Amino acid sequence: MLPWTAAAYLLAVRGRWGAAGLATAAAALTKQTGGAVLLPVLWLLWRHSRDRRTDLGPPPGAPGALAASGALWPGALRLGAGLLLPVAAAAWATGPQRFVFWTLTGSGSYLSPEGSWPLVLGRALGNAAIAGAAWAAPAAAVVAAVAVAARRRRAADAPAADAPAVGGAPLLWLASSAAAVTTGFQFFGHYYLQLLPPLVLAGACALDALPRWWRPALAWSAAAATAFLGWGLLAEPQGLRHSLAVAEQVRAHTGERDRILVWGMRPEQYWLAGRRPAGRHLTAGFLTNFSGGRGDARVGERYAVPGAWEDFREDMAEHPPALVVDDSRGAPYAPEHIPTVRRLLDEHYHRVAEADGAVLYARNTAPH
């Protein structure tokens, strides 16, 4: 999503409105919140039309002003065409009803923070602190530039042109990205990456006006980059040892052509084991609304994506898994809380092994 949002902004700065619309559509089709870049793109369109009217046309209210103000509409039409045509093509290719469902209306339970506000706030503050430590230099430069500009303008001790300014478009892009990060109240760490392109641009603008800040900003950025790079290279991926242990037991109890069902939240266990999934749902999340950003709140069959359980039953009938891995390990989506999965295990499977807390069930070949 990020290269598309950056491209949309850059193309808008250059007045290439059709291409800016295409890039905005690509960003939104990659991840819905990528569409937030449309707000600064529209602002830039308005600024371009206003500047062109000021440079080339009569002032507002004068004869001919209406014709000059029409400079806005060609750009708006090109932007709208670039934005809407790819979205319409995607909707046509996948089916309008399914497109709207999977991009807009099918995520109500997933997005609702009901019953989990303490967890939501803790995740938001924790990941914001990590992002703040990594990006303190451009963020501090932006805050300083805005504060200095406001102070100088209030004191009237410097012309507006001499006051350090970031510019409205980068700040609007940063604000719209912050709103996108907040949408859905999930606050996963990677969501904060949407702030990075506008923050870097705004920070560079601020440092251009505050040259004394360059050295400390570069020093902090270098230190943060080194620290986070080291962390990324040395830290073991979360849950990797567990998934490897599960995959080893799966391989020991199945053949290469067998399909399996992993009832959990770690789909990498399929490819670590080299086994195909028996169904289309690679995690229990679509079927129970369980996610890392919500904990135990609003988890159960009734919170599933509409129609998901019908698909699950169809998949289990078409490709009965040779092995079911219950990797819930006490989570609120454990089989004892999910009647459909509990019945599946009780009627067709028996326990054969355990791997680091995950329980493996083989399909019955005789009554058990």
DANORNOR-V37676 format. One record per residue. PSI is psi in whole degrees, -180 to 180 (none if undefined). OMEGA is omega in whole degrees, 0 to 359 (none if undefined). D_FIRST is the distance of its C-alpha to the first C-alpha in Angstrom with 1 decimal. Layout:
psi: {PSI | PSI}
omega: {OMEGA | OMEGA}
d_first: {D_FIRST | D_FIRST}
//
This chain:
psi: {-38 | -44 | -35 | -41 | -42 | -41 | -41 | -43 | -47 | -43 | -36 | -40 | -37 | 1 | 19 | 84 | -37 | -45 | -36 | -39 | -41 | -44 | -38 | -42 | -42 | -39 | -45 | -34 | -23 | -46 | 130 | -41 | -11 | -22 | -9 | -23 | -14 | -32 | -53 | -30 | -43 | -39 | -43 | -37 | -45 | -42 | -43 | -45 | -37 | -45 | -40 | -38 | -39 | -40 | -37 | -19 | 175 | 162 | 159 | 136 | -20 | 162 | 133 | -3 | -35 | -41 | -40 | -39 | -16 | -7 | -21 | -37 | -39 | -43 | -40 | -39 | -42 | -42 | -47 | -40 | -44 | -34 | -46 | -33 | -47 | -37 | -43 | -38 | -41 | -41 | -40 | -41 | -34 | -10 | 120 | -44 | -45 | -38 | -49 | -39 | -51 | -18 | -22 | -57 | -12 | 9 | 19 | -49 | -37 | -37 | -20 | 128 | 10 | 128 | 2 | 27 | -42 | -42 | -41 | -48 | -40 | -44 | -42 | -47 | -41 | -49 | -30 | -36 | -40 | -47 | -39 | -39 | -39 | -36 | 27 | -35 | -56 | -34 | -45 | -39 | -42 | -48 | -44 | -44 | -43 | -43 | -45 | -44 | -43 | -41 | -42 | -39 | -38 | -40 | -14 | 34 | 5 | 141 | 154 | -34 | -24 | -12 | 135 | 127 | 139 | -33 | 147 | -38 | -48 | -40 | -38 | -40 | -42 | -42 | -43 | -34 | -38 | -40 | -38 | -39 | -36 | -27 | 126 | -13 | 39 | -46 | 38 | 153 | -42 | -17 | -33 | -17 | -21 | -22 | -19 | -50 | -50 | -31 | -40 | -44 | -48 | -39 | -40 | -41 | -42 | -43 | -29 | -31 | -12 | 73 | -26 | -14 | -8 | -50 | -51 | -33 | -45 | -40 | -46 | -43 | -41 | -42 | -43 | -42 | -42 | -44 | -46 | -33 | -44 | -42 | -46 | -35 | -32 | -29 | 138 | 133 | 138 | 127 | 5 | -46 | -40 | -47 | -36 | -39 | -42 | -45 | -38 | -43 | -35 | -46 | -34 | -23 | 8 | 163 | 167 | -28 | -3 | 147 | 149 | 165 | 121 | 110 | 89 | -160 | 21 | 84 | -15 | -17 | -27 | -53 | -25 | -35 | -16 | 33 | 143 | 145 | 146 | -20 | 177 | -13 | 107 | -13 | 168 | -5 | -47 | -28 | -15 | -9 | 11 | 135 | 162 | -17 | 7 | -17 | -131 | -3 | 138 | 53 | 132 | 173 | -35 | -13 | 9 | 162 | 130 | 130 | -7 | -39 | -31 | -42 | -40 | -48 | -38 | -43 | -41 | -31 | -36 | -40 | 75 | 122 | 138 | -24 | 137 | 128 | 113 | 98 | 26 | -37 | 53 | 3 | 161 | -9 | 16 | 152 | -33 | -17 | -8 | 98 | -41 | -44 | -39 | -44 | -40 | -46 | -43 | -37 | -26 | -2 | 158 | 152 | 135 | -22 | 171 | 145 | 103 | 44 | -21 | 141 | 132 | 133 | 127 | 151 | 140 | 136 | -13 | 159 | 139 | none}
omega: {189 | 177 | 179 | 179 | 179 | 179 | 179 | 180 | 182 | 180 | 178 | 177 | 181 | 177 | 179 | 194 | 178 | 178 | 177 | 177 | 178 | 180 | 177 | 178 | 179 | 178 | 182 | 179 | 175 | 177 | 190 | 184 | 174 | 178 | 179 | 180 | 179 | 182 | 176 | 177 | 177 | 179 | 178 | 177 | 179 | 179 | 179 | 181 | 179 | 180 | 179 | 178 | 180 | 184 | 191 | 189 | 178 | 180 | 178 | 179 | 180 | 177 | 180 | 182 | 182 | 179 | 179 | 181 | 178 | 176 | 179 | 192 | 177 | 178 | 180 | 179 | 178 | 178 | 180 | 179 | 179 | 181 | 190 | 184 | 178 | 179 | 179 | 179 | 178 | 179 | 179 | 183 | 184 | 184 | 185 | 182 | 179 | 180 | 180 | 181 | 186 | 180 | 186 | 195 | 186 | 187 | 185 | 181 | 181 | 185 | 185 | 178 | 184 | 176 | 183 | 183 | 178 | 178 | 180 | 182 | 178 | 178 | 181 | 183 | 181 | 181 | 175 | 178 | 178 | 179 | 179 | 178 | 182 | 189 | 184 | 185 | 179 | 180 | 179 | 179 | 179 | 180 | 181 | 181 | 178 | 180 | 180 | 180 | 180 | 181 | 181 | 181 | 178 | 182 | 180 | 180 | 177 | 175 | 182 | 182 | 181 | 182 | 178 | 183 | 176 | 183 | 185 | 184 | 177 | 180 | 178 | 176 | 178 | 180 | 180 | 177 | 177 | 176 | 179 | 178 | 182 | 184 | 179 | 176 | 177 | 175 | 170 | 184 | 183 | 176 | 184 | 179 | 179 | 178 | 192 | 181 | 179 | 180 | 178 | 179 | 180 | 179 | 178 | 176 | 181 | 181 | 176 | 179 | 181 | 188 | 181 | 181 | 187 | 185 | 178 | 179 | 179 | 180 | 180 | 181 | 179 | 179 | 180 | 180 | 179 | 181 | 183 | 176 | 177 | 178 | 182 | 182 | 188 | 183 | 178 | 179 | 184 | 175 | 185 | 181 | 178 | 182 | 177 | 178 | 178 | 182 | 179 | 179 | 177 | 179 | 182 | 186 | 179 | 173 | 184 | 183 | 181 | 172 | 181 | 173 | 174 | 178 | 183 | 184 | 181 | 183 | 178 | 179 | 177 | 185 | 173 | 179 | 182 | 181 | 180 | 176 | 179 | 182 | 184 | 182 | 186 | 174 | 177 | 186 | 181 | 185 | 184 | 184 | 177 | 176 | 182 | 182 | 185 | 180 | 186 | 187 | 172 | 178 | 179 | 182 | 184 | 179 | 182 | 170 | 182 | 179 | 185 | 183 | 174 | 177 | 181 | 181 | 177 | 180 | 181 | 178 | 183 | 181 | 180 | 183 | 176 | 182 | 174 | 177 | 175 | 181 | 181 | 176 | 176 | 179 | 182 | 176 | 178 | 184 | 180 | 178 | 184 | 188 | 183 | 180 | 179 | 179 | 179 | 181 | 183 | 188 | 190 | 188 | 174 | 185 | 181 | 183 | 175 | 181 | 177 | 178 | 176 | 182 | 181 | 180 | 177 | 180 | 182 | 169 | 177 | 180 | 177 | none}
d_first: {0.0 | 3.8 | 5.8 | 5.4 | 6.4 | 8.8 | 10.1 | 10.7 | 12.7 | 14.5 | 15.5 | 16.8 | 18.8 | 20.3 | 21.2 | 19.5 | 18.8 | 18.3 | 15.7 | 14.0 | 14.2 | 12.7 | 9.6 | 9.4 | 10.2 | 7.6 | 4.8 | 7.6 | 8.5 | 5.7 | 6.4 | 9.2 | 8.9 | 6.2 | 9.5 | 11.1 | 10.6 | 13.2 | 15.9 | 16.1 | 15.8 | 18.7 | 20.5 | 20.3 | 21.6 | 24.5 | 25.2 | 25.4 | 27.7 | 29.8 | 30.3 | 31.2 | 33.7 | 35.1 | 35.6 | 36.8 | 38.1 | 40.7 | 40.1 | 39.2 | 42.4 | 44.0 | 45.0 | 42.2 | 39.5 | 38.1 | 37.6 | 35.9 | 33.5 | 32.5 | 30.3 | 27.6 | 27.7 | 27.0 | 23.7 | 22.9 | 23.8 | 21.6 | 18.6 | 19.4 | 20.0 | 16.8 | 14.9 | 17.3 | 18.3 | 15.2 | 15.0 | 18.8 | 18.7 | 16.4 | 18.8 | 21.8 | 20.8 | 20.3 | 22.9 | 22.4 | 23.8 | 21.8 | 18.5 | 19.4 | 20.6 | 17.6 | 15.0 | 17.4 | 20.9 | 21.0 | 19.5 | 22.4 | 24.0 | 20.9 | 19.9 | 23.5 | 24.6 | 28.2 | 30.4 | 28.1 | 27.8 | 29.3 | 26.7 | 23.8 | 25.3 | 25.9 | 22.4 | 21.0 | 23.6 | 23.4 | 19.7 | 20.0 | 22.9 | 21.1 | 18.3 | 21.1 | 23.0 | 20.3 | 19.4 | 22.9 | 23.7 | 21.2 | 21.6 | 25.4 | 25.5 | 23.8 | 26.2 | 29.1 | 28.4 | 28.1 | 31.3 | 33.2 | 32.4 | 33.5 | 36.7 | 37.7 | 37.3 | 39.3 | 42.0 | 42.0 | 42.7 | 40.2 | 39.0 | 35.5 | 34.6 | 35.7 | 33.8 | 30.7 | 27.8 | 24.0 | 23.7 | 22.6 | 19.3 | 17.7 | 19.3 | 18.2 | 14.5 | 15.2 | 17.1 | 14.6 | 12.0 | 14.9 | 15.8 | 12.4 | 13.0 | 16.4 | 15.8 | 17.4 | 19.1 | 17.6 | 16.7 | 15.6 | 15.2 | 11.6 | 10.8 | 12.3 | 9.8 | 8.3 | 11.7 | 11.8 | 11.0 | 13.3 | 15.7 | 16.2 | 16.9 | 19.2 | 20.8 | 21.6 | 23.1 | 25.1 | 26.4 | 27.4 | 29.7 | 30.8 | 31.8 | 33.7 | 30.5 | 29.0 | 30.9 | 30.3 | 26.6 | 26.4 | 28.6 | 26.7 | 23.3 | 25.1 | 26.7 | 23.6 | 21.7 | 24.8 | 25.2 | 21.8 | 21.9 | 25.3 | 24.3 | 21.5 | 24.0 | 27.0 | 25.9 | 26.3 | 23.4 | 24.4 | 26.6 | 26.7 | 30.5 | 30.8 | 28.7 | 30.7 | 33.9 | 33.0 | 31.9 | 35.3 | 37.2 | 35.4 | 36.3 | 39.8 | 40.3 | 38.6 | 38.8 | 36.1 | 36.0 | 36.0 | 33.2 | 32.5 | 31.0 | 29.4 | 29.8 | 27.4 | 23.9 | 23.6 | 22.6 | 22.9 | 26.6 | 26.6 | 25.6 | 27.5 | 30.5 | 29.9 | 30.5 | 28.9 | 28.0 | 30.6 | 28.2 | 24.7 | 23.9 | 22.8 | 23.3 | 25.6 | 23.0 | 22.7 | 26.5 | 27.4 | 24.5 | 24.7 | 21.7 | 21.5 | 21.0 | 24.1 | 26.9 | 29.9 | 29.3 | 29.2 | 29.3 | 31.3 | 31.7 | 31.9 | 28.3 | 26.7 | 24.3 | 26.9 | 28.4 | 27.0 | 30.5 | 32.0 | 29.5 | 30.3 | 34.1 | 33.7 | 31.8 | 34.5 | 37.2 | 35.8 | 34.9 | 36.9 | 35.5 | 38.1 | 36.8 | 35.1 | 33.7 | 33.9 | 31.5 | 31.6 | 34.0 | 35.1 | 31.8 | 32.3 | 31.1 | 34.0 | 36.1 | 38.9 | 36.7 | 35.3 | 38.3 | 36.7 | 35.8 | 39.1 | 41.1 | 39.3 | 40.3 | 43.8 | 44.7 | 43.3 | 42.6 | 44.4 | 43.4 | 43.6 | 41.8 | 39.8 | 37.2 | 36.3 | 36.7 | 35.1 | 37.7 | 37.9 | 39.7 | 41.2 | 42.1 | 45.8 | 48.1 | 51.2 | 51.7 | 50.8}
//
